Amino acid sequence: MKRSAAFILLSTAIAFASTTHANEPRPERVDHFQAKQADGVVEAIANLREANAKLAELLSGEVNDYAMNDIHSLSYTVEESLTRIIEEMKMLLDTAGDMHFATEGLKRDAVIDYGDAYLSGVRKIID
């Protein structure tokens, strides 16, 4: 019985604590560093790969104050690259959806156009 009460109390405390922190506003972000910019999704993927390699290297060593600064700096490029890739993926999702609906309407030319556009875009990401 004591375990059940303790478990309920602990569960309630955890739920309340996580809700409390989840509802707290994030601190306003200040741009300290310039993210490495990409002209397209291929370049964004290259930037992300480079940043990921640097991040892995930093995390494999002592994460001291200097490493924290370097990781902070890298985070701008990571976020910028992921944003660019997500935007491209959303466009590809729309194109795949258009292709899907064109198949339902037996619109052969549209299926080919949407299919070619989808393949062209997705190959930049997964090939």
N, C-alpha and C positions, 0 to 999 in steps of 0.2 A: 504494500500500500504506500509506504514512504517513497519507494522508487517511482511509482506512478505519479505521485504528487510532484516529486522533484523533476521528473521528465516533463510534465505539463508546464511547470514553472519555467524550466529551462527553454522549452520550445516557444513559450509565449515571449520570453525575454529576447530570444534570437529573432523571432518574427518582428517584434516591436523595434529592435535595434536596426535590423536591415531596412525596415520600412522608414524609420526615422532618417537614416543616411540616404536612402533612395530618394526621399523627398527634399533633401537639402539641395539648394541650387549649386551648380558647379561654379567654381571661382571663374571670374572673367579671365579669358586667355589673352596673353600678351605675346605678340610675335617678337621673339628674341632673335630668331634665326630665319633665314630664307630657305624654303623648301626647294629642292632640286626640281625644276619644272620640266614638263614633258610636252612635246608637240603632238603626241598621239599615244594611243594605248601601247604600242610596241615599245616606245621610249619609256612610258610609265612602268612597264613590266621590267625593263632593264634597270631603271632606277630602283625599283623595289628589290630586285635580286641583289644589287650592289649594297643597298642599305641593310638588307637581311644578313648578308655575309659579314658586314661590319658589326651589326648588332650581335650576331652569334659569337664573333671573336671577343667583343667586349664582355659579354655575359659569361664566357668561359674562363675569364680571369677574375681578378679581384674587382668587385664593383665598388670602387672608392669614389670620392667626390669628382675626380677627373673623368672617370668612366660615366658617372651619372650625367655630367655635363655633355659628354659626347653622345650618350643615349638620348638625352633631351633634344639635342640638335638633330639627330637622326630621325626622331619621331615626326618632325615636320615633313620630311621627304616621304616617310612611310605613309603618313596620313594623306598627303597629296596624291601619291601614287595609287593608293587604294581607292580614293575618291574617283580618280580618273578611270580606273578599271571597273568600278561599280557602275559608273555612268555608261560605259561602253556595254557592260553586261545587260543593263536595263534596256538599252536600245536593241540589243540582240534578242532579248526576250520579246520585245514588241514585234520585231521582224519575224521571229519564229511563230508568234501568235497570228500574225497576218498570213503567213504561209499556211498555217493550220486551217484558218477560216477559208482561205482560197481553195484548199483541197475539198472542203465540205461543199463549196459552190461549184466544184469542178471547173475552176478558172485556171486552165493549164498555163497560160502565159504568165499570170500573176504568181502561180506556184513556182514557176521557173525563176522569175525575177526575185521573189522573196527568198527562195532557196539559195540562189547564187549570192545574194546580198548577205544572208546569214552565214554561209560558208566562208565568204571572204572575210567577214568580221571575226568570226570565231577562230579562224586559223591564226589570226594575229595573237590570240590569247593562248590557245592550247597546242599549237604546232611548234 
